[in-house]
Amino acid sequence: MNLLCRFGHRFPQLAAKILERESGKTRNFREETITDLLMAGLVPFEPFQIMTDFPVNESATGEDMDWEFVNEHALDGRKYLRLHIQAKRAHHSGTKRNPYWLYRSLDHAVNPPPPKGTPKPPKGTPKPPPQYGNQHKTLLDEAARLGSCVPLYIFYHPASALVPACGSLPAVEGVNWMFADLVPVNVSTKAWPIDHKKLENWRSHFQPLHRLLCFGHAFGPITVTGPSAEFSAFLIPDGAVNPTPGELEDMLNGLRDPDEGVCDRIPIRASQSIPPTTLAAMAAVRDGGRMPDLPRKRAIFVTSDPR
């Protein structure tokens, strides 16, 4: 098991323990807490061409993050695939009778900023009612507009919410993810019903975090000669450590169930071209700078060898 895969297995345990520490406190840890830790956990992999950075204005992006998979030399033409990830954390219902876990903000209402140049409304103008579910719709719409972009939800669970796999139901782990298009679009001035936000309503679609990071890429030894010959068992990547866009495409398509009832679902396809903004970000990091114009937290997984 390579280091990246090991991280994918171990981080959910850490996330569950951290969220459990809020028990008895006056406030909960938010999604941003675990998302920041997840991104921070990827920073040590920068020698393996995983580039991470954060936007200047974090308040506009919150728990959102992009994971971009790049193979500039892909022999099959599959050079780029992006995961647009929206994080949600589970909360306990607090009820003594029939307690349950739910994602309170799954129907989060986001008020988009007005277009530039729009005059401020007069003082005392009533605010428009919140449109519950428009964050979810925006997640799907933006992924469709970008192309070669897969919208996902990533769910964070405290240790007391964890449940092992049972029959056809996958395990509830500290971190699970699922395809965002499995959640029906429902934009309304009314909050979604509680049953729609319950963990158990979505558990059958859960996937483990390590499925996004474990692709069988191993490490192999090299022999060092000369003055440092006694340190001959260095471990270096045996080929690419990072998942390639093509591997990710195959894995994601393999997980999507045709019987899940999602209308007009098209296959996930990696792109034959890499967005100029991504290439610019990669060049900036390689030159010792930071990624420019980040719309949200970003990790770029670069494969350097042709596959």
N, C-alpha and C positions, 0 to 999 in steps of 0.2 A: 504494500500500500504506500503510495507516494505521500509527500507531506501535504499537498493540497487536498487530497482525498481524506487524509487523516483529520485535517481541519474541518472538513465537511461533516465528519462523524462526531467530532468532539464539541464543536461550537454550540449545537443545540443543547447539550447538557449544561454548558456554562450559562446560556441564555435563560434556561429554566430556573437555575439556582438564583440568578440575579433577580428575576421577577418575583421569586418567592420571598426575597428579603424585604419586600414592601409590606408584608403582612403586619397589620397593626399600626402602620404609619398613616399619617393624615393625608397623604397623596400617593398616587400610583406612579410608577415609572411609565414613561410614555413610549410609543413606538420608536421615536427618534433615539432613545437611549440605546436600544438593542441594535438598531440600524447603524448607529455610529460605531458601536463595538464590532459589528460584523465587518464594516468597512475597515476599521482599524486592524482587525485580524488578518486582512488581506495585504496590509502594507508590508509585512516581512517577506512577502513573495515577490517584491519588486525585482530582485535579481533574476527571477524566472519570467520576467516580462509581463507582470501584472501591474498595470499603472492605475493608481487610485488618486482621487482628488475630490475636493468639496467646493461647492459654489460659494461666491462671496456673500450672497444674500440667502442664508439658509432658511430664513423665515418664509420664503416663497416656495420652498420645496419640501421642507419637513422630512417626512419618512420616505419620500420617493427616492428611487435610485435606478440607474441604468447599468446593466452589465453588457458590455459589447465584446463580441468574440471575433477576432480578426486573424486571417491567414492571407497575407499578401501574395504568397506563392502557391496558392491552392491549385493543384493540377486539375482538379475537377471543376474549377471555376467558382466554387462556393467560398467566397472570400469574407463574407460579413453577415453576422446575425446578432440582433440586439434583444435583450430581455428588459422590458420596462416593468419595474417591480414596485408595487404599492404595498406597504406594510400595515398590518393591523394586529393588535394584541388582544388577547382574550381577557375578559373580566368575569368575575364570579357574580352570579345573580344576587347573592346576599340573602336569599330566601332560605328559611329553615326547612320548609316543606318543598319537596321536589326541586332541590337546587340544580342549577345548570350553569354552563359557561357560554358566553356569547361575545360577539364582536360588536360593541356598541356603536362604533363609527363606520360600520360597513356601508351605511347609507349617507355618509358624510356629505353635507351641503357646502360647496365651495362657491363663494361669490367672486367670479372672475373680475379682474381690474377693468375699469372702463377704458375704451380706446384712447390713445394719446390725443390730447387736444380737447377732450370732452370737458365742458365747464362743470364745476362743482354744482350740485343741486342746491337750491336755496335752503337756508337754515330752517329746520323744522319739517323738511320733506320726509314723509314716511319711507322707511326702507322697504324694498320689495321683500315679499315672504321668501324664506329659504327654500331652495329647491333640493330636497333630499334625493340623494342618488346621483347628483350631477357629477360628483368626483369620479364615480365609477364609469359613467358614460364618457367623461373626458379621457379617462385611462384607455378605454377601448378605441375611441375615435382617434386619439393621437397615434396610437400604435398602427392603426389602419392607414393613417395619412403618411406616416414615415416609411412604411414598407419594410419588409425583412425585420419586423419588430413584433415580439410576442409579449402581450400583456399578462402579467402574473400577479397573484396575491401571495404574499408571504405572511404567515401567521406565527405569532410568538405566544408561547404558553408557559405559565408558571409551573413549577414542579408538581404542585398539587392537582394540576389539570391533566397530567400525563397519563396515558392509558396504553397498554401494550396492544399489539395487533391481535385481532380476534376474528376468526372466520374470514369473511370477505372484507372486513373493515381494517384499514391500515392503522398503524400506531399513531397516537397523538404524541408528538415529540416537542421539545423546546422550540423547534423551528420546523414548520411544514410549509409547503407551497402548493398552489393549484392554479390551473388556467383561469384567468379572470373572466373569460367569455362564458364560463359555466354559470355565472351570476347573471340573471336576467336584467336587462335595462329597465329601470323603473324610476323616472324622474317625476317627483310629485311634491306638493306643498305639505304632504303628510309623511311623517316618519314611517319607515318600513315596519311591518309587524315583527314582534319579538321572535316568533318562530323562524322568520327569514334570517335572523342574525345569530341564531344558536349554532354553536360549534357542531353539534351532532347533525345539523342540517347539511353540512359541507364535508364532514369527515370522510365519507366514502371517496372523495376526490383528492384526498391529501397525498402528497409525495414528500419524501425525505429530502432535506437539504443536500445530502451527499450525492444525490442523483444528478445534480447540476455540476458536480465537480469531480466525480470519479469516473474515469474513462480508461482505466487500465494502463495508464502511462507510468512506467517504472523508472527507477534510477539504476545506473550501472556504474561499476568501478572503473577507474583509470589508474595507470601506473605512472608514478612520478619518478624520474631519474635525476641524478646529480646530487647536490648537497642535501636535498630534502628527501632522499630516497626512502628514509625510514618511515615517512608519512605517505605510503603508497596507496592507501585505501581511501582515497577521496571519492565522495559520491557526487556525481554530476547527472543532470538529466539525460536519460537514454532516449534521444529524440525529443519530441515535444512533451512538456508536462501539461500544458494547458489544453483544454478541450478545443478542437477545431470547430469552426462554424458548421462544417459538414457533419461531424459527429453529433453536435448538438441538434442539428436539424433532424437527423435520423432518430435520435433518442426521443425528442419531443413528439414527432409524428407517431412513433411507436407507442407512446403512452396515451395518445388521444383516442378515446373510445368512440367509434362511429355511432353507438347507440345512446350517447349522452343527450341527444335531442337538441343540439345546437344547430339552428337553422343557418344555411348558407355558409357553412364552415369550409374554408379553403385550406389546402395543405400548407404547412409552414415551409417556406423556401428561403434559404440563404441567398444573399445577393452576390452577383458577379462583380459588383463595384463597392468600394468603401467610401462612405461619405467624406467629403473634403474636411469637414469639421473634425472628424475622428482622426484623419491623417495629420491634421494640424496639431491636434492634441498630442498625438504620439510623438511628433517631431519636437514639440515644445518640451516634453518630458525628457526625451533623449538628449536634448541640448541643455538640460539642467534647469529648465523653467517649470511653469505650472500650466495646467490645461486652461486654454482660454474660453471665456464665454460659456461656462458650465450651466446648463439649465437645471441640473440636479446632481446629487451625488453620483459619481461615475467610477466604474472599474472597467478597464480595458484588458482583456485577456488576449495576448498576442502569441501566435504560433509562428516560430521562426523557420521551421524546416518545411520543405515541400512535402505534401501528403497527397 
